[in-house]
Amino acid sequence: MNAEELGQSKLLNVVLKPAGWAMESRLRGVFQDPVKILQGAGLRPGDTVLEVGSGTGFFTLAAARMIGDQGRLIAMEPLSSYVERLNEKVRASGLGNIDVLRRDALDTGLESASVDNVLLFGVVPFPSLPLNRLLPEMHRILKPDGVLSVWLFPVAGLVPSFIRQSGFFCDQQKRNGVYTYRRDPANP
Ligand SMILES: C[S@@+](CC[C@H](N)C(=O)[O-])C[C@H]1O[C@@H](n2cnc3c(N)ncnc32)[C@H](O)[C@@H]1O
């Protein structure tokens, strides 16, 4: 689906738009520390990172600071109101290593083997990001030694076992609530 259609879909507008305030609330910061959670993903200075479903940017600025000036943070989000809000925050932060793209992550348009770390933070399971379509696309864009990082909130459900059994990723580890996976070398 193109970003325009997805951004106007009932699913996102009815289910997620009202949740925007919660994503940004100060209360959230009391219970969830974005820096600590991101440390579980093992981001390194200079990394190219794709953040899928960045929302209003709860993790975005902290992730961009971790990868530094030499890194690139691609924040992908289909809802135009969230994209606008995130762009405001990026401008105010003065950070120059963030690209906010209004796009459907099922078809990122990014080059193959171009990304060091993909963040799926608070975005799966969700009907507009079905894992059977998302995982092959994330596998395609990750470098051979790239990392898929998954923070599951509010429910983990069957996601970890689905990813393990998908044939696209292996070597599951868990740190600070974040599951990390390597591309499965048996699936080039
Ligand atoms: C629950 S919110 C989480 C936002 C953010 N990661 C956070 O933790 O604050 C899920 C986000 O995924 C986005 N999303 C849904 N389907 C998507 C898709 N196909 N591609 C990219 N983002 C998508 C939604 O618009 C929404 O902003």
The ligand as an SDF file (V2000), in Angstrom:
LIG
                    3D

 27 29  0  0  0  0  0  0  0  0999 V2000
    1.9330    1.9160   18.6390 C   0  0  0  0  0  0  0  0  0  0  0  0
    2.7040    3.0540   17.5390 S   0  0  0  0  0  0  0  0  0  0  0  0
    4.3860    3.0550   18.1730 C   0  0  0  0  0  0  0  0  0  0  0  0
    5.1230    4.3120   17.8050 C   0  0  0  0  0  0  0  0  0  0  0  0
    6.5680    4.3820   18.3610 C   0  0  0  0  0  0  0  0  0  0  0  0
    7.3930    3.3100   17.8920 N   0  0  0  0  0  0  0  0  0  0  0  0
    6.5410    4.4410   19.8660 C   0  0  0  0  0  0  0  0  0  0  0  0
    6.8700    3.4370   20.5110 O   0  0  0  0  0  0  0  0  0  0  0  0
    6.1660    5.4950   20.4050 O   0  0  0  0  0  0  0  0  0  0  0  0
    2.8520    2.1320   16.0270 C   0  0  0  0  0  0  0  0  0  0  0  0
    3.3190    2.9760   14.8440 C   0  0  0  0  0  0  0  0  0  0  0  0
    3.4940    2.1430   13.6920 O   0  0  0  0  0  0  0  0  0  0  0  0
    3.0550    2.8740   12.5560 C   0  0  0  0  0  0  0  0  0  0  0  0
    2.7630    1.9340   11.4540 N   0  0  0  0  0  0  0  0  0  0  0  0
    1.6670    1.1810   11.3030 C   0  0  0  0  0  0  0  0  0  0  0  0
    1.7320    0.4920   10.1410 N   0  0  0  0  0  0  0  0  0  0  0  0
    2.9040    0.8490    9.5550 C   0  0  0  0  0  0  0  0  0  0  0  0
    3.5310    0.4790    8.3430 C   0  0  0  0  0  0  0  0  0  0  0  0
    2.9800   -0.3940    7.5100 N   0  0  0  0  0  0  0  0  0  0  0  0
    4.7430    1.0270    8.0590 N   0  0  0  0  0  0  0  0  0  0  0  0
    5.3320    1.9070    8.9230 C   0  0  0  0  0  0  0  0  0  0  0  0
    4.7760    2.2810   10.0890 N   0  0  0  0  0  0  0  0  0  0  0  0
    3.5720    1.7630   10.4040 C   0  0  0  0  0  0  0  0  0  0  0  0
    1.8430    3.6080   13.0700 C   0  0  0  0  0  0  0  0  0  0  0  0
    1.4300    4.6850   12.2390 O   0  0  0  0  0  0  0  0  0  0  0  0
    2.2890    4.0450   14.4580 C   0  0  0  0  0  0  0  0  0  0  0  0
    2.9190    5.2940   14.4580 O   0  0  0  0  0  0  0  0  0  0  0  0
  1  2  1  0
  2  3  1  0
  2 10  1  0
  3  4  1  0
  4  5  1  0
  5  6  1  0
  5  7  1  0
  7  8  2  0
  7  9  1  0
 10 11  1  0
 11 12  1  0
 11 26  1  0
 12 13  1  0
 13 14  1  0
 13 24  1  0
 14 15  1  0
 14 23  1  0
 15 16  2  0
 16 17  1  0
 17 18  1  0
 17 23  2  0
 18 19  1  0
 18 20  2  0
 20 21  1  0
 21 22  2  0
 22 23  1  0
 24 25  1  0
 24 26  1  0
 26 27  1  0
M  CHG  2   2   1   9  -1
M  END
$$$$
